[in-house]
Structure formats: C-alpha cells, structure tokens
Amino acid sequence: MRSGKGIPAVHKAIAAAAVKAVLGEKAVIRAMVEIPAGTPFRKRAGALHAGVRTFWSRWTGRHSNGKAGNR
C-alpha cells in the first residue's frame, strides 16, 4: 500500500466528501492509503476491516473486546 501522496486529488476529494457526509463536518481523515490494482479481494477486505476497527475504537474509546480504551 502506498501513502496518500500517490492518490489522485479527485479521489482524495471524493473520499473526504464521503467521510464528511457520513460523520459530519468535523470529521478528519488522518491517513489515506492506496491499495494497488490487482490486490486480492481478501486483502482489500482485510484492510477495510482494520480501518473500520481503528475508526470505531478511536470514535468510541472502546476496543472490539469491550474494554475501555485510554482517551
């Protein structure tokens, strides 16, 4: 995966608009990575799952095992 530097500006704008539409105007994208074309679906789904878990634990202060996180 490459860092956000190689992602076209239009793709960054679309992603930012989608995040803000779902989470509100105060939403902040801290990092964005590009998954190379031809990457198997299993890896893409795993990357998405990890991103959602990271977001959820930071948003709620909880981890997936139910323990409270440090805020």
Steps between C-alpha positions, in 0.01 A plus 500: 500500500620847419457807712253770401764684292430284194123522515347735241350820642155419362498166686606672823220755456239228442615307807504814715150595386370149575654500850360845579155400366489201734678638807436874476704809425735452794626167365874484433680255274834432666643264240405362163669216317463360151459127451666401170283366217499124482506459877288197595159576647594330827783751559283799404226384736755445776636853454147645513420296811815625676413859408146469633621342825757777548237766432248340734744461789613863468146631454354319799809455719427126505678203355328210327544281810283739703773652717510874537783671313721778623385834367 
